[in-house]
Amino acid sequence: QLDAQITGTGKNPLWRGNLLISDGSVHYGNLPNGFDRINGTVVFEGSRGILENVKAESGGGQLQIGGFVAYGEGTGWQFNLTGDASSVRIRYPEGLSTWVNGQLAWNGTIHSSLLEGRVALTRQSVSPKFDLVRALLSHKNERAAAAMPEVIRNMRLGVEVTSAADLRLDTVTTRNLQTDVELRIQGTAEQPVWLGRIGILEGEILFAGKKYAVNHGE
């Protein structure tokens, strides 16, 4: 529901009013997650739209979204957005589900932006056919970057990823695998760079028909 006035010029429009969002949704291409049940208000102040009390669902979890989006004749589209995620399930790669909590901030323009913040892995589950060893050894290029919109492709990354103390994983080739994750994702969305460590505290790994007990590893 839109209730607004437009003044200014065609190149530099000025808005006054608000847009009420009720049960909206946003999905793009083959990305594993979209936004559903979007509710909240966008308040227009000149060339800026401010998100107020905007909430959504993604992967069965909850999102709180804030910040603003603006447009200027010389600068084009600009944005400064924040998001708090709680119990969001991400199904990637195929066969693996990970639940996360996190706080992220995304700011910049269509041509250059930065996504930064912290994400905590709280739970993981796998399908019976998922093979962790094969997934780790696989270097298959899915060429997902080619389908990325420009605003995502040019996004720089600065995200810290950690794990809950009791995070465990059971797959076809692992049993009761307790992991400790401390990573930082840098680079760009098109070419991410992973720095840090993934530690294995204990568990069992099945490889080439043999069972191995793991006491510690990275």
Disulfide bonds with the S-S distance in Angstrom:
none
